[in-house]
Amino acid sequence: MFGIGGLLFKWNAHNNGDEVYYFAGLYSVGALCFLIEGFDDIGATKIWIYHIMALLVGLGSAGGNFAFSHGLRRGPAGLSAAFAKANIVIVILISALYYGEVLGPIEFLGISSFLAAMVVVNLNLGKNRRPANRTWFLIMLICMLLLAFRNGGLKVANELDLSSPVILALAYGYCALFFMLSLIRKNKNPWSGKVTKAKVMAVGGFTGTVSYAGLYFYVKALESGPGSIVVTIFSLDMFFLLLMSYLLFGERLDCKQKLGFLLSAAGFILIGIG
């Protein structure tokens, strides 16, 4: 589900679709899905902590996804997905500091592998070799930080025994309202996309559906299996996105990008077995 969602993100970037229309569709449909799932607990929305957590998760989700979408316009999808997934490193480190979770040597090695990947893609090798696009790299760092707010917020909500579907319904609802209001201003501007506004919104809505499905199965997996293994499997969608971007959009990775991708993948595996 997350792999399909990432591919749809790439489709929008490839066709120069406007993110406001895309995310208006994504968050509207996503909010409806989470509202249906958490309908029995909807009375919990009267508690202020739910709205605070929803704002935190919504900020991380909308900001992180917006940055990821712009990152896909400037860099390869597979490597962008790998860097976006690295937000888990921030969540792990904060969990270790705040909740006292112990990190083993293998997990430290996995985190080091992520850091090495960031260094590798920015190396300047040879006379005619240039480092990674600085704008892309900065966008992906921002993406990592904001997505850590989303995932970290869900972890805090779980620790507080709050209903995740209700928080996500509120978070997606706030995001949908923001992007719908933004459409009023966007409608006055000329359209430069390769596809129609309606198609961009429709694809965004489908992305919201698979986003909901991915998070639903992710939460269910966490409830019934080891978190480290679940997170590792959850990260494998970047391989799917790498392959499909190659087949559908003809994307290629240079040597540094390939090494950075492999180091990121090794980081996920090490964290999983650690």
N, C-alpha and C positions, 0 to 999 in steps of 0.2 A: 504493500500500500504506500509506504513512504517513497519507494523507488518510483512508482507511477506518479506520485505527487511531484517529486523532483524533476521528472521528465516533463511534466506539464509546465512547471516553472521555466524550464529551458525553452519549451515551445513558445511561451509568451515573450521571453527575452529575444529569441531568434526572430520572431515576427514583429519585434518592436512594439508590442502591445503595452498600453498604458497601465502602470501598476495600480492606479486608483480604481479603474474599472475591474481589473483582475481581482484585487483584494476585496472590493465591494461584493463581488460574487462569492468569493471564497469564504469570507467571514459571515455573510448572511446565511448561506447554506450550513456552514459549520455550526453556527449558533443554534439554528433550528434542530440539527441532529442532536447536539448536546442537551438542548432543552427537552426534547422528547425522552432521552435516556434518563435525565435527572428530574423528570416531572414530579415524581413522588416526593422528592426532597425539596421542592421549590419553595416551601415555607421557610427554609433556612436563609433565604435571601434577605430576611428581616434582620439578620445578625450582621453588624457592621464589618466584622472581620472577613466575611465572604467578599464584600465589595472591595476591601483593601487588597486582599489576595488576588481578586480578579483584575484589578487595575495593574498590579505588578506583573501577573502572567500575561495580560493583554499587551502591556508595553513591550515585554520581552518578545512575545510572539509577533506582533505587527512590525516592530522595529527590526527584529532579527530577520524575518521573512522579506521585508522590504530591502534590507541590506543584501541578503542572499540573492534576491532577484537582480539587483544592480551588479553584484559580483559576477553573475552568469553572463552579463553583457560584456564583461571585460576579461574574463578568464575561463578556462576549461571547466565544464560541468563536474567531471569526476573529482578534480582537485578542489574545486570550490566546495563540493559536498563534504569532502574529507576534512577540510578546514572548518566548515560549519559544525560538523559533528564533534570537533575537538572542544566544543564548549563543555563537554563532559569533564574535561580536565579541571576547569574552574569549579564546577559543582563538587567534584571529588575533593579538591583542596579545601574548599570552604566547609564541606562536611567534616573533614578531618580536623579543622581548626575549631569549629563550633560544636559539633556533636561528639568530638573525641574519637572519631573512627580511625582505626589504626591502618596505616598504609604499609604494605610489605615491600620488600626489595624489588619484586617483579613489577608491582604497580609503579614504583618509582622509575623503573626502567621503561615502562610503557609511556609515562609522562615525558621522560627524557627523549623518547623516540618522536613524540609530537613536536617538542621543541627543536629537535634536529631537523625535522621536516620543514619547519618554518625557516630555519637558517639555510637549508639546501636550496630552496626555491629562490632565495635572494642572493645566492652566490653569483659573482661576476667572473666567469671563467673564460680566459682567452681574450684576444684583442677585439673580436667582433661579437662576443657574447654579452648580452645585457641581462641584468637581474630582472626579477619579476616586476610586472607592472606595479608601481608603487601605490597607485590609486586602488587597484584591485586588492593588494595586500592590506591596505588600511581598511577598506570596506569589509574584508573578511574578518579582520580583528574585531571590528565593531559588531559584526554579525555574531561572532563567537560570544562576545560579552553580553549582548542582548538576549540571545537564546539561552544563555546561562541563567538569566533572570526568569525566563519561562520555566525551564526545567527545575531550577532551584526553588522557584515558587511552588511548583507542584510537589516537590519533596517536602517543603515546609508544611504545606497543606496536609500531606499525608501524615506527617509527624503530629500535627494538631488534630488528627482524626476528622478532617473536614471532607465533605463530599466533592470529589474531583469533577464529576459531571456538572454539578451546579456552578462551581468556580469557572470551569471552561465555558459553560453556557453564558455566564455573565461576561467573561473576558472576551469571547468572540462577539457577543452582542455589543459591547462597548466599541470594539474594533469596527464592526459592521456600521454602527451609527457614525463613527468618525469618517469612514471612507464614503458612505452614502452622502454625507454633508459635503464632502470634498468634491463629489460629482457635480454639484451646482456650479462651482467655479470652473471645473474642467470642461463642462459643456460649452463654455463660451470660447474655448480655445480650438484652433484647427486640429483635425485628426491626422496624425502622421503614421499610424500603424499600417502594417501590410494586410491586416484583417479587420473586420468590422468591430465596432464597440460591442454589439450584441454577442458576437462570437467570443470575444475576450472575456466578457462577463460570464457566459455560459461555461467556458473552460475553467474559469475561476471557481464557479459553483461546483463543477465536478471535482476540482482540486480540494474544495472544502469537504466534499463527501469522502474522498480517500484519506484526507487528513484526519477526519473524525474516525474513520475505520482503523487507521494506523494507530492512533492514540488509544482507541478502545482496546485493541488487541495487545498493545504495549502494556497498558495498565493491568489487564487480565493476566498477562504473562508474569508481571511483577508480583501479582498476588499468589501465583502458584509455582513459581520457580525462582532459582537463585538470581539475584539482581545483576551480578557481574556477567553471568551467561546471557541473560536477557539483553543487557546493554550491548554486548558484543554482537549478538545476532541482529539487533536493532540497527547496528552500524553498517551491516553488510549491504544496505541499499545503495551505498556509494559505488560498489562494484557494478551493480545493475545500471546505475546512471552513467558510469564510465563507458560500459559496453554499448548502451543504447544511444548515447551521444555520438559515439564513433560510427554506429551503423546508420543513424538517422540524420545527423548533422555534419558528419565527416570531421569531427574534432580529433586532433592529434595532440599528444603530449610530447614535449621535448625531453631530453635525457634528465634534466634537473627536475622537471615536473613528475616524470615517472618515478624517480627516486623519492621525491617528496611524498607522492601518493603511497608508495610501498612502505615508507617509514610511518606514515599515518596509520595504514592498515596494521602494521606490526604493533603500533601503540595500542590499538583497540584490542588486539588478540592478547597482548601481555596483560592489559588491565582485566580482561575477562578471566584469564586463568589465574591471575593474582588473587 
